[in-house]
Amino acid sequence: MSGGGLRRLRRDPLGHFLLLGALLFAAYALLGGGRSRTDAANPVVIGAGEVRWLTETWSRQWRREPTQEELRDLVNGLVREELLARAARDMRLDEDDVIVRRRLAQKLEFVLRDTAADGEPTDAELERLLAEHPERFRVEARRSFTQVLFSASRADPRGDAAHALRRLSASRHPAPERWGDPQLLPESLRDADEQSVVAAFGPAFAREVFLLDVGSWSGPVGSGYGQHLVRVDTATAARQRGLPEARAEVLELWRTVKAAEREARTLAELRERYGVVLDEGVRRMIEPSRIVPASWTGQP
């Protein structure tokens, strides 16, 4: 191009556009973006291991193995996902992305949990864990009972209930419900623990019911609804389950504890590797024990 032509191109807005386009095209080519290539050094590889992982993941979710068509869709989906993910990483779309960061952290947590409890505990370890957490393996006391309500809307519900109890004691064929009031409450509960009784009648009623003798009418027992006559039919005392009965739950607790210990050790190691610095104001806003072990005071 002659000098005059170049000067005219510089003055012409269309010339500006063409020059800018040429520069961008050259830069893109130099960076390798204009080449159609296959990264032979790191191709997408789908082998027997990946197929086995897809099959196991599907089976855990759906409680059956995938059909051939479903497995083919899973493999095609994995290839598509891997290709898009690699392209996204090449474009640096994963940088400073909160969703990607959370997913990576979550994935590492899953890996830590899966590898935390390698091996099996001894019975002595499980017995020790059971003894350390007795409340988790306690069978609560239970009661089966029938109740008759004397409504709080009466002038003297407690006196009426006491009078009915005396008549019951003197009757050969007691039918206490004919002396009580209609109610929306359950007339009886079967094999109920204390929390179930609390939910139906309130805490004061529940506490007293669990102190009553079995087999006879008792009362009056107060609640927010009035006064009750109660007959406890069966009573089961609270007890602690031993290892033979609670083994599955104790084993699950052992795995949970081991996973927590592994996570704490890993976070301590990561803190030593990467360092954690908190500004004074930030340090007052968070719980350092949620990041690293509680022994850390906040300094890297």
Secondary structure, 3 states (H helix, E strand, C coil): CCHHHHHHHHHCHHHHHHHHHHHHHHHHHHCCCCCCCCCCCCCCCCCHHHHHHHHHHHHHHHCCCCCHHHHHHHHHHHHHHHHHHHHHHHCCCCCCCHHHHHHHHHHHHHHHHHHHCCCCCCHHHHHHHHHHCHHHHEECCEEEEEEEEEECCCCCHHHHHHHHHHHHHHCCCCCHHHCCCCCCCCCEEEEEEHHHHHHHHCHHHHHHHCCCCECCEEEEEEECCEEEEEEEEEEECCEECCHHHHHHHHHHHHHHHHHHHHHHHHHHHHHHHHCCCCCHHHHCCCCHHHCCCCCCCCCC
